[in-house]
Amino acid sequence: MDQSVVEAPKSPWGPVAPEPPSCSLTDVMSEQLAKQLEDENKTPTFTDPSADLFPSDSSETTSDLMLAKMLQMQFDKEFDDQLRREEKKFNGDSKVSISFENYRMVHPYEDSDSSEDEVDWQDTRHDPYRAEKPQTTPRKGFTGKGKNITTKHDAVNCGRKNTARMDKFAPEVLVGDGLGMDLKLSNQVFNSLKQHCHSEQRRSARLHEKKEHSTAEQAVDPRTRLLMYKMVNAGVLENINGCISTGKESVVFHANGGSLEEEPVPDEVVLKVYKTTLNEFRNRDRYIKDDYRFIDRFSKLNPRKIIRLWAEKEMHNLTRMKKAEIPCPDVVLLKKHILVMSFIGKDHVPAPKLKDVLLSSEDTKGAFYQVLHLMQQLYQECNLVHADLSEYNMLWHEGKVWLIDVGQAVEPSHPHGLEFLFRDCRNVSTFFQKRGVSEAMSVFELFNSVSGLNIPVGEEEEAEFMAEIVALEKRNEDHVQRRGKKSFPARCDDNDPPLQPDSDD
């Protein structure tokens, strides 16, 4: 019977390495073997540093240096995350932001696991796409040698320098990323842009100052706002509701009345605020300077006093009209260039202008005769000429025609009083003739009916009619000059509202 060979059991960990051959003590003490081992220890081994820094999970390390590097890298990563949070908190939603990039701990062996949202945290110190700033020219005035010499007058360098100088423009000037586009501006273009920016800054400053000290379309300057607040605090007004109308010379606000000197103020009033821009009053000073009531108080050198004088003039005209029982607003108070009057309307709704209201033929006919009677009263009883009468300055309220805007009204003795009356008659006659009123008079008949002069009328000879008017004005002016110019006193007998003179300007 054959003897079976007993095989060694296989190891689950793979083949067992054969045991090294045993050596004797003489071999260990051999000088040749010692030299061989020494040479093997001196042979350099090139290994991947990343393999040392990132060992496999299945292996362990006992190297203190490697552990220190791994800990340092983890600390740097946490430090960068903290910087990221601090930068985001510091910048917020500001358009101008700062970066802590120079304080980052950048490792060349760090794996980049940043997402697209963290592009700003990439190392851009050596970004090839970043625009290069123009190089400064040395004091000698040129760079390079031989054929490659470049002077400070080089077009390319000057263009880049001009583009970089645009960053010094005002913040409101949007210059864009000129350096990023490698934009090259010539000296002529740069100087033109610089001059334009300076002129725009000066113009903006002038406009801002003008808005601060002038009454705009639906806003008031600080001085006017202060006067309005004082009226509310004094109890003259309960509150100011808002703007209801704007014109060439003034802005009209609606307000609720209070009390003035223990006398009740109408429930609804209007504040007529004369604009302080002065543009509209420069060409309208003839309504005051040639008015014999104000000729001694007119000052061409102080335009702001002209505006206050204009408000006072309208107050006196309204008072004279109210005394003659002509339908017009009641004057409550005058304070500098703010005139407080009664409100023509109801429940915050102003009465419509005559041009906007739709009337029947009978009402239109009645409105014409009302206007004719008002013009006759104004001329004969009040000794005034409206000088700007039209369908825009007449309101229809409670079945009657009301006259407003009488700041430019003058006396017939004014050097151009009859011319203003003829212009009013033309506006009234044209309006009612267009509305189909057959009883509407012609401009010549209306003028004679209001003035009572009975100037002969030819066959529509307007030139001759105007020549007669100018001749009458000339004779009237000479007569007034021989008698002496009449001045309008500060105190009148028309029972005017209280007027407090203001010494401050």
VENRANOR-V369907 format. One record per helix or strand of 2 or more residues. SS is the DSSP state (a for helix, b for strand). FROM is the first residue (numbers start at 0). LEN is the number of residues. If there is no record, write none. Layout:
SS/FROM/LEN, SS/FROM/LEN
This chain:
a/24/4, a/30/12, a/48/5, a/63/28, a/100/3, a/115/6, b/141/2, a/145/3, b/149/2, a/154/14, a/186/26, a/221/12, b/236/10, b/249/8, b/258/2, b/262/2, b/267/7, a/285/4, a/302/21, b/330/5, b/337/5, b/344/2, b/348/2, b/351/2, a/360/20, b/393/4, b/399/4, a/416/18, a/442/9, a/461/22
